[in-house]
Amino acid sequence: MPSAMYFYPFNDKIIDSGIIGNVSAKFALHCVAPTLGKKKFAYLWKMGADSSTFAQYMGTMDRIYVLGHCGPGEDTLSTGIAGADFERSATELADLFHQHGLSKVSKTHIRIHACHSGQESAPNASDSFAEEFKKAMVTLGYKDVTIRGYKSGMGYYIIWREGECPWLSASDANNVVQFNPPLD
């Protein structure tokens, strides 16, 4: 049976909601998660230095959604609020998946649920966060994981996840950028 997990990769417990200001990470993560279906939530501050949190995510139907903020061509994912642990580089994020038990033979889909996470800064300029994350995962030996980023703004889940609904302008076919390792 497919599994869905919503992951907050920061130790800071607040995030800029983008709508109503600073909110608790738990509130934000539950607002982007679908209200229907089985899901799990993972918060870095509860996971410790290492764990087996991601060990069961093996199949092509499994999804791990990573919450954060991003901009075109940015090399970090953030909470949007300056704090002790408010940014995560693509390499640091990949290291978290490794430290918390993601199998090297996993075929799961990791979706960077952050605005512009799949958009480079300009044509032929710096790569998107999702592209950099894909490279970091391949460097660690994850050759079958699918990474997805988005070229537009993302939002809260209402009926569909904003940015993925086929009937909203923000989610046209050009919005989703999917990277399947290995690198070409």
C-alpha positions as CSV (number, residue, x, y, z in Angstrom):
1,M,0.0,0.0,0.0
2,P,1.4,3.4,-1.0
3,S,2.6,5.7,1.8
4,A,2.7,9.4,2.1
5,M,4.8,11.4,4.5
6,Y,5.1,15.1,5.1
7,F,8.5,16.1,6.3
8,Y,9.6,19.3,8.0
9,P,13.5,19.3,7.7
10,F,14.3,22.0,10.3
11,N,14.7,22.1,14.0
12,D,13.1,25.5,14.3
13,K,9.4,25.0,15.1
14,I,7.9,27.9,13.2
15,I,7.6,28.8,9.6
16,D,6.4,31.8,7.6
17,S,3.0,30.7,6.3
18,G,3.1,33.1,3.4
19,I,-0.5,34.0,4.1
20,I,-1.0,34.7,7.8
21,G,2.5,35.3,9.0
22,N,4.5,33.0,11.3
23,V,2.8,29.7,12.3
24,S,3.8,26.5,14.0
25,A,5.4,24.0,11.7
26,K,2.8,21.4,12.8
27,F,0.0,23.7,11.7
28,A,1.7,24.4,8.4
29,L,2.5,20.8,7.6
30,H,-1.1,19.7,8.4
31,C,-2.5,22.5,6.1
32,V,-0.4,21.3,3.1
33,A,-1.3,17.6,3.7
34,P,-4.4,16.2,2.1
35,T,-7.3,15.8,4.5
36,L,-8.2,12.4,3.1
37,G,-6.0,9.3,3.0
38,K,-3.5,7.9,5.3
39,K,-0.4,10.1,6.0
40,K,2.4,10.5,8.4
41,F,4.2,13.5,9.6
42,A,7.9,13.8,10.4
43,Y,9.6,16.8,12.2
44,L,13.4,16.9,12.4
45,W,13.4,18.1,16.0
46,K,11.6,14.9,17.0
47,M,13.7,12.6,14.8
48,G,17.1,13.2,16.5
49,A,20.5,12.7,14.8
50,D,19.5,9.5,13.0
51,S,16.6,7.2,12.8
52,S,14.8,4.8,10.5
53,T,12.0,7.3,9.7
54,F,12.3,6.9,5.9
55,A,13.1,3.1,5.8
56,Q,9.7,1.9,4.7
57,Y,9.5,4.3,1.7
58,M,10.6,2.0,-1.1
59,G,8.0,1.9,-3.9
60,T,7.3,4.1,-6.9
61,M,3.9,5.0,-5.4
62,D,5.3,6.2,-2.1
63,R,5.6,10.0,-1.6
64,I,7.6,12.2,0.7
65,Y,6.6,15.8,0.6
66,V,9.3,18.2,2.0
67,L,8.0,21.5,3.3
68,G,9.9,24.8,3.0
69,H,10.3,28.0,1.1
70,C,12.5,28.5,-2.0
71,G,13.0,30.9,-4.9
72,P,14.2,30.5,-8.5
73,G,17.7,29.1,-8.6
74,E,18.1,29.3,-4.8
75,D,20.5,26.8,-3.3
76,T,18.6,26.5,0.0
77,L,15.2,25.6,1.3
78,S,14.1,27.7,4.3
79,T,11.5,28.4,6.9
80,G,11.3,32.0,5.7
81,I,12.2,33.1,9.2
82,A,15.8,33.8,10.4
83,G,16.6,31.5,13.3
84,A,19.0,29.0,14.6
85,D,18.1,26.3,12.0
86,F,16.1,28.0,9.3
87,E,17.9,26.9,6.1
88,R,18.8,23.6,4.5
89,S,21.1,23.2,1.5
90,A,20.3,20.5,-1.1
91,T,23.3,18.5,0.2
92,E,22.2,18.8,3.8
93,L,18.7,17.7,2.9
94,A,20.1,14.6,1.1
95,D,22.2,13.9,4.1
96,L,19.0,13.9,6.3
97,F,17.4,11.3,4.1
98,H,20.5,9.2,4.4
99,Q,20.8,9.6,8.2
100,H,17.2,8.8,8.7
101,G,17.1,5.4,6.9
102,L,16.1,6.0,3.2
103,S,17.3,2.8,1.4
104,K,19.7,3.3,-1.5
105,V,17.4,1.0,-3.6
106,S,14.3,3.1,-2.8
107,K,12.1,4.2,-5.8
108,T,10.1,6.6,-3.8
109,H,9.1,10.1,-5.1
110,I,10.4,13.1,-3.1
111,R,8.5,16.3,-3.8
112,I,10.0,19.6,-2.7
113,H,6.7,21.4,-1.7
114,A,8.2,24.9,-2.0
115,C,7.6,27.7,-4.4
116,H,9.9,27.7,-7.4
117,S,11.8,24.7,-6.1
118,G,12.1,23.4,-9.7
119,Q,12.9,26.7,-11.4
120,E,16.5,27.7,-12.3
121,S,17.4,31.4,-11.7
122,A,17.5,32.1,-15.5
123,P,18.2,30.1,-18.6
124,N,21.7,28.6,-18.4
125,A,22.2,30.1,-14.9
126,S,22.2,28.4,-11.5
127,D,20.2,25.1,-11.3
128,S,17.0,24.8,-9.3
129,F,17.0,23.5,-5.7
130,A,15.3,20.3,-7.0
131,E,18.1,19.8,-9.5
132,E,20.8,20.4,-6.9
133,F,19.0,18.0,-4.5
134,K,18.9,15.3,-7.3
135,K,22.6,15.7,-7.8
136,A,23.2,15.4,-4.0
137,M,21.1,12.2,-3.8
138,V,23.0,10.6,-6.7
139,T,26.3,11.5,-5.0
140,L,25.1,9.6,-2.0
141,G,24.1,6.6,-4.1
142,Y,20.4,7.1,-4.5
143,K,19.9,6.3,-8.2
144,D,16.2,5.3,-8.4
145,V,14.6,8.1,-6.3
146,T,12.4,10.5,-8.3
147,I,12.7,14.2,-7.3
148,R,10.0,16.7,-8.1
149,G,10.1,20.5,-7.9
150,Y,7.7,23.2,-9.0
151,K,8.2,26.2,-11.2
152,S,5.4,28.3,-9.7
153,G,4.1,29.3,-6.3
154,M,2.8,26.4,-4.2
155,G,0.0,26.6,-1.6
156,Y,-2.1,24.9,0.8
157,Y,-4.1,21.8,0.0
158,I,-7.8,22.5,-0.5
159,I,-9.2,20.0,-3.0
160,W,-6.0,19.5,-4.9
161,R,-2.5,20.6,-3.9
162,E,-2.0,24.0,-5.4
163,G,0.6,23.6,-8.1
164,E,-0.5,20.1,-9.1
165,C,-4.2,20.6,-9.9
166,P,-4.7,20.2,-13.7
167,W,-7.5,22.8,-13.8
168,L,-5.6,25.7,-12.1
169,S,-3.3,27.9,-14.2
170,A,-0.5,27.5,-11.7
171,S,-0.3,23.8,-12.4
172,D,0.0,23.6,-16.2
173,A,2.3,20.9,-17.6
174,N,5.2,23.4,-17.5
175,N,4.9,23.9,-13.7
176,V,6.1,20.4,-12.6
177,V,9.7,19.5,-13.0
178,Q,10.6,15.9,-12.3
179,F,14.1,14.6,-12.1
180,N,14.7,10.9,-12.3
181,P,18.3,9.9,-11.4
182,P,20.9,9.0,-12.6
183,L,22.2,12.2,-14.1
184,D,22.6,12.3,-17.9
